[in-house]
């Protein structure tokens, strides 16, 4: 299953990534990886309690 962000949500995510990256090198990258990992868990296990 694929996903896509609402344009406003994507802009907010990108702003958060930039914010964290400005605070500490690679922190924005780590944040983005965690967000995408969570999305993939939701896609893989869409029913509550199955993951």
C-alpha positions as CSV (number, residue, x, y, z in Angstrom):
1,X,0.0,0.0,0.0
2,X,1.2,3.5,-0.9
3,X,0.7,6.7,1.0
4,X,1.0,10.4,0.4
5,X,1.0,13.4,2.6
6,X,-1.6,16.2,2.4
7,X,0.5,19.2,1.1
8,X,0.1,21.1,4.4
9,X,1.2,18.0,6.4
10,X,4.2,17.5,4.1
11,X,5.2,21.1,4.5
12,X,4.9,20.8,8.3
13,X,7.0,17.6,8.3
14,X,9.7,19.3,6.2
15,X,9.7,22.3,8.5
16,X,10.2,19.9,11.5
17,X,13.0,18.1,9.8
18,X,14.7,21.4,9.0
19,X,14.2,22.5,12.6
20,X,15.8,19.4,14.1
21,X,18.6,19.5,11.6
22,X,19.4,23.0,12.5
23,X,19.6,22.0,16.2
24,X,22.0,19.0,15.6
25,X,23.5,17.5,12.5
26,X,21.6,14.4,11.4
27,X,18.8,14.9,14.0
28,X,16.5,15.9,11.2
29,X,17.4,12.8,9.3
30,X,16.8,10.6,12.4
31,X,13.4,12.3,12.9
32,X,12.4,11.7,9.3
33,X,13.5,8.0,9.5
34,X,11.3,7.5,12.6
35,X,8.3,9.2,11.0
36,X,8.6,7.0,7.9
37,X,9.2,3.9,10.1
38,X,6.0,4.6,12.0
39,X,4.0,5.1,8.7
40,X,5.3,1.8,7.4
41,X,4.3,0.1,10.7
42,X,0.8,1.5,10.3
43,X,0.6,0.4,6.7
44,X,1.8,-3.1,7.6
45,X,-0.4,-3.5,10.7
46,X,-3.5,-1.3,10.1
47,X,-5.6,-3.0,12.8
48,X,-5.1,-2.0,16.4
49,X,-3.2,-4.6,18.4
50,X,-1.8,-6.4,15.4
51,X,1.7,-5.0,15.5
